[in-house]
Amino acid sequence: MKKKNIRSREENTWEEKVVQVKRVTKVVKGGKKLSFRAILVIGNENGQIGVGVGKASDVIGAVKKGVTDAKKHIITIPITKYSSIPHPISGTSGAAKIILRPSATGSGVIAGGSTRTVLELAGIKNILAKQLGSNNTLNNARAVLNALKNLRTFNETAANRGIVLEKLY
């Protein structure tokens, strides 16, 4: 019974941040139809993160749809004991490219825009990131997700190569 309580407490620790709310219009026969697009990042600051997009005629509806979409696209990432990532990696989404590098303890999250929000909600505390190419908020957030999804731990790499962990170094 105690495990259920712990599990429900863990599920409630999801934190959501609205990265961008944009007013978008669609030209129809009668004129312009106004709606809102919300980009959201959801994370538990413990290695789970998701990015979602919602569109609706009002901001609150767009945010709710964005949260639902983000929960559908949650990924789990490996975090080192120094609250960083195991190795340098890059990710892409559209024209946006992102480079992530582990950083020394105490250096903080050195990143900008939506990249910073994604990394902070993932629970990464020491990292260096650089956005290249596009300045598109959504594509940069998805590029970070792409990079984090491709991270591998030393144990996984050793298992894939069929060798003992000590021989990997």
Secondary structure, 3 states (H helix, E strand, C coil): CHHHHHHHHHHCCCEEEEEEEEEEEEEECCEEEEEEEEEEEEECCCCEEEEEEEEECCHHHHHHHHHHHHHHCCEECCCCCCCCCCCCEEEEECCEEEEEEECCCCCCEECCHHHHHHHHHHCCCCEEEEEEECCCHHHHHHHHHHHHHCCCCHHHHHHHHCCCHHHHC
